[in-house]
Every structure is written in C-alpha cells, then in structure tokens.
C-alpha cells in the first residue's frame, strides 16, 4: 500500500522521530493506528452503553406512569435547598 502524506503530516512525523522517542516513520504510524483502533473501540462501547441506557429508560417509562414536568423540576430544586 502506498500513501501520500501532506507536508504537515510529514513534518509532524519527522519532528517526532527527531526527538529520539521514535525510530522510524513506520513506528509512528503503527502507534497512530493503534490509538485510532482504541478510539474506535471506545466510541463503539460508548454508543452501545448509551443505547442500552436509553432502552432501559424507555422500558422503565412504560412501567411507571408519566411524571408531571413541573413536579419533577420542583423535586430537583428541593434537593438542592
């Protein structure tokens, strides 16, 4: 696979290599891809978690009668007094 980097991307990679922390362009890109993979996994887990919470809230709302909005807000305000 061949890829083309922008001048800014090339400068970024070269700057990282010049610090001595990384030995090659390949190493910098491997680390970047691992971080991207971790980000994608975390985003997927977060989405799943939110979806589950929404489903649980919907299921709970189907079992309980609706709450009057004014009473709900008043109840929250009472907790902060």
Order of alpha helices (4+ residues) and beta strands (2+ residues): alpha-alpha-alpha
